[in-house]
Amino acid sequence: MANAVVTQSPVTRPRAATVLELLKPITWFAPMWAFACGIISAGVPLSGNWLMIAGGILLAGPLVCGTSQAVNDWFDRHVDAINEPDRPIPSGRMPGRWGLYIAIVTSLMALALAAVLGPFVLGAALVGVALAWAYSAPPIRLKRDGWGGNSAVAICYEGLPWVTGAAIMAGTVPDWRILLLALLYSVGAHGIMTLNDFKAVNGDIRMGIATLPVRLGVERAARFACLVMALPQMVVIALLVSWEQPLHAAAIGLLLATQFVLMRRFLRDPAKFAPWYNATGTTLYVLGMLISAFALAGIVGGTQ
């Protein structure tokens, strides 16, 4: 008897696990953390707001951040076919134009949910979704430039979620001090985004992607990343002192002093130690965000 030949049917639609892989849940942490900082900073009791909070978490993580990941993978599918062929789209596990369709659907879902959460939240979501597409999609494709691309990601991952969380709790435009600190931590996050670029300098040079390590060179880009992360935190410390929150300012000052120690090792060999500093220094940075959020809660909550 002749051996039967078993042929595998082509994939016509992705599995749920593949869709989840495309949306990259691990990347949702940063915007959800910033959203939590926004909730805390508003100084409003959590009780009675749980449904709004749950909606905001869904918006910040799976929808807006998930959209950015889907958009990025779709427009990078040809590059990923060379560098990371096992990713959902180039591997064929996400067939046809499913990656694009998912990006469009999550964009619309994000805007629909934001509209329910309030007009200010909708405005923030519109900016976030627009930046997600502008970062990866031609002709803008902000990711080709380290200045614009890193700024877009920093705003989407830190500033907008923070402002969204505060707006949901306050039911209106957040206090100016919340907006100011959200902006400062967004500026600092530009440095965090630069840390992510050290891992692919050679590939970025070949692909014509002008990240800051490519533009400035590895050593200068490393010093710039450290400076951009440190300066906003110094301003935050000064602001908290002026707002009569010395304990919170001191705590953030201690975290920043520890970052300075870690930076010395990072600057000795940026290409080698960038992942290490991204894990250690960034952790201290976001802890400072949380401390400043509690400080704002005491300030803003007392004036409402």
TIKEKE-608233 format. One record per residue (C-alpha): x, y, z; residue number from 0. Coordinates in Angstrom, 1 decimal, always signed. Each point is the difference from the previous one (the first is absolute). Layout:
<nodes>
NODE;X;Y;Z;num
NODE;X;Y;Z;NUM
...
</nodes>
This chain:
<nodes>
NODE;X;Y;Z;num
NODE;+0.0;+0.0;+0.0;0
NODE;+1.3;+3.4;-0.9;1
NODE;+0.8;+2.3;+2.8;2
NODE;-2.7;+2.7;+0.4;3
NODE;+1.2;+3.5;-0.5;4
NODE;-1.3;+2.4;+2.7;5
NODE;-0.3;+3.6;-1.0;6
NODE;-0.6;+2.8;+2.4;7
NODE;-2.7;+2.4;-0.8;8
NODE;+1.1;+3.6;-0.4;9
NODE;-0.9;+2.3;+3.0;10
NODE;-2.9;+2.2;-0.9;11
NODE;-0.5;+1.7;+3.3;12
NODE;+2.2;+0.4;+3.1;13
NODE;-0.4;-1.8;+3.3;14
NODE;-0.9;+2.0;+3.1;15
NODE;+3.4;-0.6;+1.4;16
NODE;+1.6;+1.4;-3.1;17
NODE;-2.2;+3.1;+0.2;18
NODE;+1.1;+0.5;+3.6;19
NODE;+3.7;-0.5;-1.0;20
NODE;-0.5;+2.7;-2.7;21
NODE;-1.3;+2.5;+2.7;22
NODE;+3.0;-0.7;+2.3;23
NODE;-1.5;+0.0;+3.5;24
NODE;+3.4;+0.5;+1.5;25
NODE;+0.1;+3.5;-1.5;26
NODE;-3.2;+1.0;+1.7;27
NODE;+1.6;+0.4;+3.4;28
NODE;+1.5;+3.5;-0.6;29
NODE;-3.2;+1.8;-1.0;30
NODE;-2.0;-1.8;+2.6;31
NODE;+2.5;+1.0;+2.7;32
NODE;-0.2;+3.6;-1.2;33
NODE;-3.8;-0.3;+0.0;34
NODE;+0.1;-1.2;+3.6;35
NODE;+2.2;+3.1;+0.8;36
NODE;-2.7;+2.2;-1.6;37
NODE;-2.7;-1.6;+2.1;38
NODE;+2.0;+0.5;+3.2;39
NODE;+1.0;+3.5;-0.8;40
NODE;-3.6;+1.2;-0.4;41
NODE;-0.5;-0.4;+3.8;42
NODE;-3.5;-1.4;-0.5;43
NODE;-1.3;-3.0;+2.0;44
NODE;+0.0;-3.2;-2.1;45
NODE;-3.3;-1.2;+1.4;46
NODE;-2.8;+0.5;-2.5;47
NODE;+2.4;+0.3;-2.9;48
NODE;+1.0;-3.6;-0.6;49
NODE;-1.8;-0.3;-3.3;50
NODE;+1.6;+3.1;-1.4;51
NODE;+3.4;-1.2;+1.3;52
NODE;-0.5;-3.4;-1.7;53
NODE;-0.9;+1.7;-3.2;54
NODE;+3.1;+2.2;+0.2;55
NODE;+2.3;-2.9;+0.6;56
NODE;-1.5;-1.8;-3.1;57
NODE;+0.4;+3.2;-2.0;58
NODE;+3.6;+0.7;+1.0;59
NODE;+1.4;-3.5;-0.3;60
NODE;-1.7;-2.5;-2.4;61
NODE;-1.6;+2.6;-2.2;62
NODE;+2.2;+3.0;-0.5;63
NODE;+3.3;-1.7;+0.7;64
NODE;-1.2;-3.2;-1.7;65
NODE;-0.9;+2.0;-3.0;66
NODE;+3.5;+1.5;-0.2;67
NODE;+1.5;-3.5;+0.1;68
NODE;-2.3;-1.3;-2.7;69
NODE;+0.7;+3.0;-2.3;70
NODE;+3.7;-0.3;+0.5;71
NODE;+0.1;-3.7;-0.8;72
NODE;-2.1;+0.5;-3.1;73
NODE;+2.1;+2.7;-1.5;74
NODE;+3.2;-1.7;+1.1;75
NODE;-1.0;-3.4;-1.4;76
NODE;+2.6;+0.1;-2.8;77
NODE;+2.8;+0.9;+2.3;78
NODE;-1.1;-2.6;+2.6;79
NODE;+0.0;-2.7;-2.7;80
NODE;+3.8;+0.5;-0.1;81
NODE;+0.8;+0.8;+3.6;82
NODE;-2.8;-1.8;+2.0;83
NODE;-1.7;-2.5;-2.3;84
NODE;-1.7;-1.7;+2.9;85
NODE;-2.3;+3.0;+0.8;86
NODE;-3.7;-0.5;-0.7;87
NODE;-0.2;+1.7;-3.4;88
NODE;+3.2;-1.1;-1.8;89
NODE;-0.4;-3.5;+1.4;90
NODE;-3.4;-0.4;-1.8;91
NODE;-1.9;-0.6;+3.3;92
NODE;-1.6;+3.4;-0.6;93
NODE;-1.1;-0.5;-3.6;94
NODE;-0.9;+2.5;-2.7;95
NODE;-0.9;+3.4;+1.2;96
NODE;-1.2;-1.1;+3.4;97
NODE;+2.7;+2.1;+1.7;98
NODE;-1.3;+3.1;-1.6;99
NODE;-3.6;-0.8;+0.7;100
NODE;+0.7;-0.6;+3.7;101
NODE;+1.9;+3.4;+0.2;102
NODE;-3.0;+1.7;-1.5;103
NODE;-2.6;-1.7;+2.2;104
NODE;+2.0;+0.7;+3.3;105
NODE;+0.4;+3.6;-1.1;106
NODE;-3.8;+0.4;-0.4;107
NODE;-0.7;-1.9;+3.3;108
NODE;+2.4;+2.3;+1.8;109
NODE;-1.7;+3.1;-1.3;110
NODE;-3.5;-1.4;+0.8;111
NODE;+0.9;-0.8;+3.5;112
NODE;+1.7;+3.3;+0.5;113
NODE;-3.1;+1.8;-1.1;114
NODE;-2.0;-1.8;+2.7;115
NODE;+2.6;+1.0;+2.6;116
NODE;-0.3;+3.7;-0.8;117
NODE;+0.9;+2.7;-2.5;118
NODE;+3.5;+0.8;+1.5;119
NODE;+0.8;-3.8;+0.0;120
NODE;-1.1;-0.2;-3.6;121
NODE;+2.3;+2.9;-1.0;122
NODE;+2.9;-1.8;+1.7;123
NODE;-0.9;-3.2;-1.7;124
NODE;-0.1;+1.7;-3.4;125
NODE;+3.5;+1.3;+0.5;126
NODE;+1.2;-3.4;+1.2;127
NODE;-1.5;-1.9;-2.9;128
NODE;+1.2;+2.6;-2.5;129
NODE;+3.6;-0.2;+1.3;130
NODE;-0.2;-3.8;+0.0;131
NODE;-0.7;+0.1;-3.8;132
NODE;+2.4;+2.8;-0.7;133
NODE;+2.8;-1.8;+1.8;134
NODE;-0.1;-3.0;-2.4;135
NODE;-2.0;+0.8;-3.1;136
NODE;+1.3;+1.8;-3.0;137
NODE;+0.4;+2.6;-1.2;138
NODE;+0.6;+1.5;+3.5;139
NODE;+1.6;-3.0;+1.7;140
NODE;+1.4;+1.8;+3.0;141
NODE;+2.0;-3.0;+1.0;142
NODE;+2.6;+0.8;-2.8;143
NODE;+1.2;+2.9;+2.2;144
NODE;+1.1;-0.3;+3.6;145
NODE;-1.2;+3.4;+0.9;146
NODE;-3.6;-0.2;-1.2;147
NODE;-0.5;-3.7;+0.5;148
NODE;+1.2;-0.1;+3.6;149
NODE;-2.0;+3.1;+0.8;150
NODE;-3.2;-1.7;-1.3;151
NODE;+0.6;-3.2;+1.9;152
NODE;+0.9;+1.9;+3.2;153
NODE;-3.3;+2.1;-0.2;154
NODE;-2.1;-3.1;-0.7;155
NODE;+1.6;-2.1;+2.7;156
NODE;+0.3;+2.5;+2.8;157
NODE;-1.7;+3.4;-0.4;158
NODE;-3.3;-0.9;-1.7;159
NODE;-0.9;-2.9;+2.3;160
NODE;+0.8;+2.1;+3.1;161
NODE;-2.2;+2.8;-1.2;162
NODE;-2.7;-2.4;-1.0;163
NODE;-0.1;-1.6;+3.5;164
NODE;-0.2;+3.3;+1.7;165
NODE;-2.7;+1.2;-2.4;166
NODE;-2.1;-3.1;+0.6;167
NODE;+0.2;+0.5;+3.8;168
NODE;-0.5;+3.8;-0.1;169
NODE;-2.7;-0.1;-2.6;170
NODE;+1.6;+3.0;-1.7;171
NODE;+3.3;+1.5;-1.1;172
NODE;+2.6;-1.0;+2.6;173
NODE;+1.6;+2.6;+2.3;174
NODE;+2.9;+1.8;-1.7;175
NODE;+2.5;-1.5;+2.4;176
NODE;-1.0;-3.5;-1.2;177
NODE;+0.4;+1.1;-3.6;178
NODE;+3.4;+1.5;+0.8;179
NODE;+1.4;-3.1;+1.7;180
NODE;-1.5;-2.3;-2.7;181
NODE;+1.9;+2.1;-2.6;182
NODE;+3.2;-0.1;+2.0;183
NODE;+0.0;-3.8;+0.3;184
NODE;-0.9;-0.2;-3.7;185
NODE;+3.2;+2.0;-0.8;186
NODE;+2.0;-2.3;+2.2;187
NODE;-1.5;-3.1;-1.7;188
NODE;+1.6;+1.2;-3.3;189
NODE;+3.3;-1.2;+1.6;190
NODE;-1.5;-3.3;+0.9;191
NODE;-1.0;-0.5;-3.7;192
NODE;+3.5;+0.8;-1.0;193
NODE;+1.3;-2.8;+2.2;194
NODE;-2.1;-2.4;-2.1;195
NODE;+1.9;+1.0;-3.1;196
NODE;+3.5;-1.1;+1.0;197
NODE;-0.9;-3.7;-0.7;198
NODE;-0.3;+0.4;-3.7;199
NODE;+2.4;+2.8;-1.1;200
NODE;+1.6;-2.1;-2.8;201
NODE;-3.3;-1.1;-1.4;202
NODE;-1.4;+3.6;+0.2;203
NODE;+2.9;+1.3;-1.9;204
NODE;-0.6;-2.5;-2.8;205
NODE;-3.7;+0.7;+0.0;206
NODE;+0.4;+3.8;+0.0;207
NODE;-1.7;+0.5;+3.4;208
NODE;+1.5;+3.1;+1.6;209
NODE;-0.3;-0.9;+3.7;210
NODE;+2.0;+2.2;+2.4;211
NODE;+2.8;-2.6;+0.3;212
NODE;+0.3;+0.1;-3.8;213
NODE;-0.2;+3.8;-0.2;214
NODE;+2.2;+0.9;+3.0;215
NODE;+2.1;-3.1;+0.4;216
NODE;-0.3;-2.4;+2.8;217
NODE;+1.9;+1.9;+2.7;218
NODE;-1.6;+3.4;-0.6;219
NODE;-3.5;-1.6;-0.3;220
NODE;+0.5;-1.7;+3.4;221
NODE;+1.0;+3.2;+1.7;222
NODE;-3.0;+1.7;-1.6;223
NODE;-2.4;-2.7;+1.2;224
NODE;+1.3;+0.3;+3.6;225
NODE;-0.3;+3.8;-0.2;226
NODE;-3.5;-0.1;-1.3;227
NODE;-1.1;-2.4;+2.7;228
NODE;+1.6;+1.9;+2.8;229
NODE;-0.9;+3.6;-0.7;230
NODE;-3.8;-0.4;+0.2;231
NODE;+0.3;-1.9;+3.3;232
NODE;+2.1;+2.9;+1.3;233
NODE;-2.7;+2.4;-1.0;234
NODE;-2.6;-2.2;+1.7;235
NODE;+2.0;+0.0;+3.2;236
NODE;+0.2;+3.8;+0.0;237
NODE;-3.7;+0.3;-0.7;238
NODE;-1.0;-2.3;+2.8;239
NODE;+2.2;+2.0;+2.4;240
NODE;-1.7;+3.2;-1.1;241
NODE;-3.4;-1.7;+0.4;242
NODE;+0.9;-1.0;+3.6;243
NODE;+0.5;-3.7;-0.6;244
NODE;+3.5;-0.4;+1.3;245
NODE;-0.2;-3.7;+0.9;246
NODE;-1.2;-1.0;-3.4;247
NODE;+2.7;+2.2;-1.5;248
NODE;+2.7;-1.6;+2.1;249
NODE;-1.2;-3.5;-1.0;250
NODE;+0.2;+0.9;-3.7;251
NODE;+3.4;+1.6;+0.7;252
NODE;+1.3;-3.3;+1.5;253
NODE;-1.3;-1.9;-3.0;254
NODE;+1.8;+2.4;-2.4;255
NODE;+3.2;-0.2;+2.0;256
NODE;-0.1;-3.8;-0.4;257
NODE;-0.6;+0.5;-3.7;258
NODE;+3.2;+2.2;-0.2;259
NODE;+2.0;-2.9;+1.5;260
NODE;-1.5;-2.4;-2.5;261
NODE;+0.6;+2.4;-2.9;262
NODE;+3.8;-0.1;+0.6;263
NODE;+0.0;-3.7;-0.8;264
NODE;-2.3;+0.4;-3.0;265
NODE;+2.2;+2.8;-1.5;266
NODE;+3.1;-2.2;+0.2;267
NODE;-1.4;-2.3;-2.7;268
NODE;-3.4;+1.2;-1.2;269
NODE;-0.5;-2.7;-2.6;270
NODE;+0.6;-2.7;+2.6;271
NODE;-1.8;+1.5;+2.9;272
NODE;-3.0;+1.6;-1.6;273
NODE;-2.3;-2.9;+0.7;274
NODE;+1.3;-0.2;+3.6;275
NODE;-0.6;+3.8;+0.5;276
NODE;-3.3;-0.2;-1.7;277
NODE;-1.1;-2.5;+2.6;278
NODE;+1.5;+1.6;+3.1;279
NODE;+0.0;+3.8;-0.7;280
NODE;-3.4;-0.1;-1.6;281
NODE;-1.5;-1.8;+3.0;282
NODE;+1.3;+2.8;+2.3;283
NODE;-1.4;+2.6;-2.5;284
NODE;-3.5;-1.4;+0.0;285
NODE;+0.0;-0.4;+3.8;286
NODE;+0.7;+3.7;+0.2;287
NODE;-3.1;+0.5;-2.2;288
NODE;-2.1;-1.8;+2.5;289
NODE;+1.4;+2.0;+2.9;290
NODE;-0.6;+3.2;-1.8;291
NODE;-3.6;-1.1;-0.6;292
NODE;-0.6;-0.5;+3.7;293
NODE;+1.5;+3.4;+0.6;294
NODE;-2.5;+1.5;-2.5;295
NODE;-2.9;-1.8;+1.6;296
NODE;+0.7;+1.8;+3.2;297
NODE;+0.3;+3.4;-1.7;298
NODE;-2.8;-0.3;-2.6;299
NODE;-2.3;-2.0;+2.2;300
NODE;+0.2;+2.6;+2.7;301
NODE;-1.0;+2.8;-2.3;302
NODE;-3.1;-1.7;-1.5;303
</nodes>
